[in-house]
Amino acid sequence: GSEMCIRDRLLEYGQRLKYLKRGVCATTAGEENLAQHLLACATINGARSLNVDAGAIQPGNWADFAVINLSSPAVSGYDEASLLGAAIFGASTEGVIEGTCVGGRWQN
C-alpha cells in the first residue's frame, strides 16, 4: 500500500534529477497542486495509458483505492488541503497506508 506514496514521490524526484531543479512537475500543475498532479499521474493517467477502466472512483471503474491512517504520526495534524502532500512526501513505508483495495478486493 505505501508503495503508492513512494512511487508518486519518486516521480517528482526523478524529474529533479533529470532537470536539476525542484518542482519540475509543479510547473505544469502549479505549486499548490503538486500532490494532486502526482496522484493523477499515477492513477488517472496510469489507467489511461494501460487502457483500463480505473484511476477514478466512478461507476463502472475498478475499485482501486487506498485508505490513509489519519492517526499515523507522519500525517497527523494535517488538514484536508495538505494531507495528500504529507502522505506522498512525508510518509514512511510503515503505518500511513491502512489498507488497499484492488479490483474491489482488499489486499493483505
Contacts in CASP RR format, 6 or more apart in sequence:
PFRMAT RR
TARGET T0000
AUTHOR 0000-0000-0000
METHOD contacts of the structure
MODEL  1
GSEMCIRDRLLEYGQRLKYLKRGVCATTAGEENLAQHLLACATINGARSL
NVDAGAIQPGNWADFAVINLSSPAVSGYDEASLLGAAIFGASTEGVIEGT
CVGGRWQN
1 66 0 8 1.000
1 97 0 8 1.000
1 99 0 8 1.000
1 100 0 8 1.000
1 107 0 8 1.000
2 91 0 8 1.000
2 92 0 8 1.000
2 93 0 8 1.000
2 94 0 8 1.000
2 95 0 8 1.000
2 96 0 8 1.000
2 97 0 8 1.000
3 93 0 8 1.000
4 42 0 8 1.000
4 66 0 8 1.000
4 97 0 8 1.000
4 100 0 8 1.000
5 87 0 8 1.000
5 88 0 8 1.000
5 90 0 8 1.000
5 91 0 8 1.000
5 96 0 8 1.000
5 97 0 8 1.000
6 93 0 8 1.000
7 42 0 8 1.000
8 35 0 8 1.000
8 38 0 8 1.000
8 39 0 8 1.000
8 41 0 8 1.000
8 42 0 8 1.000
8 88 0 8 1.000
9 38 0 8 1.000
9 88 0 8 1.000
9 89 0 8 1.000
9 90 0 8 1.000
11 25 0 8 1.000
11 38 0 8 1.000
11 41 0 8 1.000
11 42 0 8 1.000
12 23 0 8 1.000
12 24 0 8 1.000
12 25 0 8 1.000
12 34 0 8 1.000
12 38 0 8 1.000
12 89 0 8 1.000
15 23 0 8 1.000
15 24 0 8 1.000
15 25 0 8 1.000
16 22 0 8 1.000
16 23 0 8 1.000
16 24 0 8 1.000
18 24 0 8 1.000
23 31 0 8 1.000
23 34 0 8 1.000
25 34 0 8 1.000
25 37 0 8 1.000
25 38 0 8 1.000
25 41 0 8 1.000
26 33 0 8 1.000
26 34 0 8 1.000
26 37 0 8 1.000
28 37 0 8 1.000
29 36 0 8 1.000
29 37 0 8 1.000
30 37 0 8 1.000
34 85 0 8 1.000
35 84 0 8 1.000
35 85 0 8 1.000
35 87 0 8 1.000
35 88 0 8 1.000
35 89 0 8 1.000
36 84 0 8 1.000
38 88 0 8 1.000
39 84 0 8 1.000
39 88 0 8 1.000
43 54 0 8 1.000
43 55 0 8 1.000
43 56 0 8 1.000
43 64 0 8 1.000
44 55 0 8 1.000
44 56 0 8 1.000
46 55 0 8 1.000
47 53 0 8 1.000
47 54 0 8 1.000
47 55 0 8 1.000
47 56 0 8 1.000
47 61 0 8 1.000
52 62 0 8 1.000
53 60 0 8 1.000
53 61 0 8 1.000
53 62 0 8 1.000
54 61 0 8 1.000
54 62 0 8 1.000
54 64 0 8 1.000
54 103 0 8 1.000
55 61 0 8 1.000
55 62 0 8 1.000
55 64 0 8 1.000
57 63 0 8 1.000
57 65 0 8 1.000
62 102 0 8 1.000
62 103 0 8 1.000
62 104 0 8 1.000
63 101 0 8 1.000
63 103 0 8 1.000
63 104 0 8 1.000
64 100 0 8 1.000
64 101 0 8 1.000
64 102 0 8 1.000
64 103 0 8 1.000
64 104 0 8 1.000
65 100 0 8 1.000
65 101 0 8 1.000
66 97 0 8 1.000
66 98 0 8 1.000
66 99 0 8 1.000
66 100 0 8 1.000
66 101 0 8 1.000
67 97 0 8 1.000
67 98 0 8 1.000
67 99 0 8 1.000
67 100 0 8 1.000
67 101 0 8 1.000
68 75 0 8 1.000
68 83 0 8 1.000
68 87 0 8 1.000
68 96 0 8 1.000
68 97 0 8 1.000
68 98 0 8 1.000
69 75 0 8 1.000
69 95 0 8 1.000
69 96 0 8 1.000
69 97 0 8 1.000
69 98 0 8 1.000
70 76 0 8 1.000
72 91 0 8 1.000
72 95 0 8 1.000
72 96 0 8 1.000
74 86 0 8 1.000
74 87 0 8 1.000
74 90 0 8 1.000
74 91 0 8 1.000
74 92 0 8 1.000
74 95 0 8 1.000
74 96 0 8 1.000
75 83 0 8 1.000
75 86 0 8 1.000
75 87 0 8 1.000
75 90 0 8 1.000
75 91 0 8 1.000
75 96 0 8 1.000
78 85 0 8 1.000
78 86 0 8 1.000
87 96 0 8 1.000
91 97 0 8 1.000
99 106 0 8 1.000
99 107 0 8 1.000
100 106 0 8 1.000
100 107 0 8 1.000
101 107 0 8 1.000
END
